[in-house]
Amino acid sequence: MARRRRPPRPGALADVSPLRIFTQIVILQAAYYASAAVLIVFTALVAGTPLRLELLLNWRTVRADNTVGWMYALVWVLNSLI
Protein backbone atom coordinates (compact mmCIF):
# COMPACT_ATOMS: atom_id res chain seq x y z
CA MET A 1 0.00 0.00 0.00
CA ALA A 2 1.35 3.40 -1.00
CA ARG A 3 1.97 6.01 1.64
CA ARG A 4 -0.23 9.06 1.57
CA ARG A 5 1.45 12.39 1.13
CA ARG A 6 0.70 15.07 3.64
CA PRO A 7 -0.86 18.23 2.27
CA PRO A 8 1.39 21.30 2.57
CA ARG A 9 0.76 23.39 5.62
CA PRO A 10 -0.95 26.75 5.16
CA GLY A 11 1.54 29.54 4.62
CA ALA A 12 4.34 27.25 3.50
CA LEU A 13 7.46 28.93 2.19
CA ALA A 14 6.84 27.64 -1.32
CA ASP A 15 3.72 29.80 -1.50
CA VAL A 16 5.51 33.01 -0.61
CA SER A 17 8.57 33.41 -2.80
CA PRO A 18 10.75 36.49 -2.30
CA LEU A 19 10.28 37.53 -5.92
CA ARG A 20 6.51 37.46 -5.51
CA ILE A 21 6.71 39.56 -2.33
CA PHE A 22 9.02 42.07 -4.04
CA THR A 23 6.70 42.29 -7.04
CA GLN A 24 3.70 42.92 -4.81
CA ILE A 25 5.57 45.67 -2.96
CA VAL A 26 6.54 47.37 -6.22
CA ILE A 27 2.97 47.17 -7.57
CA LEU A 28 1.55 48.56 -4.32
CA GLN A 29 4.02 51.47 -4.29
CA ALA A 30 3.34 52.24 -7.95
CA ALA A 31 -0.41 52.28 -7.33
CA TYR A 32 0.05 54.53 -4.29
CA TYR A 33 2.18 57.08 -6.13
CA ALA A 34 -0.04 57.01 -9.21
CA SER A 35 -3.15 57.79 -7.18
CA ALA A 36 -1.22 60.39 -5.14
CA ALA A 37 -0.05 62.07 -8.33
CA VAL A 38 -3.60 62.30 -9.67
CA LEU A 39 -4.99 63.69 -6.41
CA ILE A 40 -2.16 66.16 -5.81
CA VAL A 41 -2.11 67.45 -9.40
CA PHE A 42 -5.87 68.00 -9.25
CA THR A 43 -5.61 69.73 -5.87
CA ALA A 44 -2.74 71.96 -7.00
CA LEU A 45 -4.61 73.00 -10.14
CA VAL A 46 -7.82 73.76 -8.24
CA ALA A 47 -6.00 75.61 -5.45
CA GLY A 48 -3.93 77.61 -7.93
CA THR A 49 -0.63 76.71 -6.29
CA PRO A 50 2.47 75.97 -8.36
CA LEU A 51 2.85 72.31 -9.16
CA ARG A 52 6.13 70.87 -7.85
CA LEU A 53 7.41 67.33 -7.52
CA GLU A 54 8.09 68.07 -3.85
CA LEU A 55 4.36 68.03 -3.19
CA LEU A 56 4.32 64.34 -4.06
CA LEU A 57 7.60 63.17 -2.55
CA ASN A 58 8.40 65.44 0.40
CA TRP A 59 6.29 65.68 3.53
CA ARG A 60 7.98 68.96 4.55
CA THR A 61 6.00 70.85 1.92
CA VAL A 62 2.82 70.15 3.89
CA ARG A 63 2.60 73.04 6.30
CA ALA A 64 0.24 73.39 9.23
CA ASP A 65 0.17 77.19 9.39
CA ASN A 66 -2.07 77.75 6.36
CA THR A 67 -5.11 76.20 4.80
CA VAL A 68 -3.28 75.00 1.69
CA GLY A 69 -1.00 72.88 3.86
CA TRP A 70 -3.99 71.43 5.67
CA MET A 71 -5.61 70.69 2.32
CA TYR A 72 -2.53 68.79 1.11
CA ALA A 73 -2.42 66.87 4.39
CA LEU A 74 -6.05 65.90 3.87
CA VAL A 75 -5.24 64.78 0.31
CA TRP A 76 -2.41 62.58 1.64
CA VAL A 77 -4.76 61.00 4.18
CA LEU A 78 -7.39 60.48 1.49
CA ASN A 79 -4.76 58.85 -0.72
CA SER A 80 -3.77 56.46 2.06
CA LEU A 81 -7.42 55.40 2.39
CA ILE A 82 -7.67 54.77 -1.35
Contact map, one row per residue, 1 for C-alpha under 8 A:
1110000000000000000000000000000000000000000000000000000000000000000000000000000000
1111000000000000000000000000000000000000000000000000000000000000000000000000000000
1111100000000000000000000000000000000000000000000000000000000000000000000000000000
0111110000000000000000000000000000000000000000000000000000000000000000000000000000
0011111000000000000000000000000000000000000000000000000000000000000000000000000000
0001111100000000000000000000000000000000000000000000000000000000000000000000000000
0000111110000000000000000000000000000000000000000000000000000000000000000000000000
0000011111010000000000000000000000000000000000000000000000000000000000000000000000
0000001111110000000000000000000000000000000000000000000000000000000000000000000000
0000000111110000000000000000000000000000000000000000000000000000000000000000000000
0000000011111011000000000000000000000000000000000000000000000000000000000000000000
0000000111111111000000000000000000000000000000000000000000000000000000000000000000
0000000000111111100000000000000000000000000000000000000000000000000000000000000000
0000000000011111100000000000000000000000000000000000000000000000000000000000000000
0000000000111111100000000000000000000000000000000000000000000000000000000000000000
0000000000111111110110000000000000000000000000000000000000000000000000000000000000
0000000000001111111110000000000000000000000000000000000000000000000000000000000000
0000000000000001111111000000000000000000000000000000000000000000000000000000000000
0000000000000000111111100000000000000000000000000000000000000000000000000000000000
0000000000000001111111110000000000000000000000000000000000000000000000000000000000
0000000000000001111111111000000000000000000000000000000000000000000000000000000000
0000000000000000011111111100000000000000000000000000000000000000000000000000000000
0000000000000000001111111110000000000000000000000000000000000000000000000000000000
0000000000000000000111111111000000000000000000000000000000000000000000000000000000
0000000000000000000011111111100000000000000000000000000000000000000000000000000000
0000000000000000000001111111110000000000000000000000000000000000000000000000000000
0000000000000000000000111111111000000000000000000000000000000000000000000000000000
0000000000000000000000011111111100000000000000000000000000000000000000000000000000
0000000000000000000000001111111110000000000000000000000000000000000000000000000000
0000000000000000000000000111111111000000000000000000000000000000000000000000000000
0000000000000000000000000011111111100000000000000000000000000000000000000000000000
0000000000000000000000000001111111110000000000000000000000000000000000000000001100
0000000000000000000000000000111111111000000000000000000100000000000000000000000000
0000000000000000000000000000011111111100000000000000000000000000000000000000000000
0000000000000000000000000000001111111110000000000000000000000000000000000000001001
0000000000000000000000000000000111111111000000000000000100000000000000000001001000
0000000000000000000000000000000011111111100000000000000100000000000000000000000000
0000000000000000000000000000000001111111110000000000000000000000000000000000000000
0000000000000000000000000000000000111111111000000000000000000000000000000010001000
0000000000000000000000000000000000011111111100000000001100000000000000010010000000
0000000000000000000000000000000000001111111110000010000000000000000000000000000000
0000000000000000000000000000000000000111111111000000000000000000000000000000000000
0000000000000000000000000000000000000011111111100000000000000000000000010010000000
0000000000000000000000000000000000000001111111111110000000000000000000000000000000
0000000000000000000000000000000000000000111111111110000000000000000000000000000000
0000000000000000000000000000000000000000011111110000000000000000000000000000000000
0000000000000000000000000000000000000000001111111000000000000000000100000000000000
0000000000000000000000000000000000000000000111111100000000000000000000000000000000
0000000000000000000000000000000000000000000110111110000000000000000000000000000000
0000000000000000000000000000000000000000000110011111000000000000000000000000000000
0000000000000000000000000000000000000000100110001111101000000000000000000000000000
0000000000000000000000000000000000000000000000000111111100000000000000000000000000
0000000000000000000000000000000000000000000000000011111110000000000000000000000000
0000000000000000000000000000000000000000000000000001111111101000000000000000000000
0000000000000000000000000000000000000001000000000011111111101100000000000000000000
0000000000000000000000000000000010011001000000000001111111100000000000000000000000
0000000000000000000000000000000000000000000000000000111111100000000000000000000000
0000000000000000000000000000000000000000000000000000011111111000000000000000000000
0000000000000000000000000000000000000000000000000000011111111100000000000000000000
0000000000000000000000000000000000000000000000000000000001111110000000000000000000
0000000000000000000000000000000000000000000000000000011001111110000010000000000000
0000000000000000000000000000000000000000000000000000001000111111000011011000000000
0000000000000000000000000000000000000000000000000000000000011111110111000000000000
0000000000000000000000000000000000000000000000000000000000000111111011000000000000
0000000000000000000000000000000000000000000000000000000000000011111010000000000000
0000000000000000000000000000000000000000000000000000000000000011111111000000000000
0000000000000000000000000000000000000000000000000000000000000001111111100000000000
0000000000000000000000000000000000000000000000100000000000000010011111110000000000
0000000000000000000000000000000000000000000000000000000000001111111111111000000000
0000000000000000000000000000000000000000000000000000000000000111011111111100000000
0000000000000000000000000000000000000000000000000000000000000000001111111110000000
0000000000000000000000000000000000000001001000000000000000000100000111111111000000
0000000000000000000000000000000000000000000000000000000000000100000011111111100000
0000000000000000000000000000000000000000000000000000000000000000000001111111110000
0000000000000000000000000000000000000011001000000000000000000000000000111111111000
0000000000000000000000000000000000010000000000000000000000000000000000011111111100
0000000000000000000000000000000000000000000000000000000000000000000000001111111110
0000000000000000000000000000000000000000000000000000000000000000000000000111111111
0000000000000000000000000000000100110010000000000000000000000000000000000011111111
0000000000000000000000000000000100000000000000000000000000000000000000000001111111
0000000000000000000000000000000000000000000000000000000000000000000000000000111111
0000000000000000000000000000000000100000000000000000000000000000000000000000011111
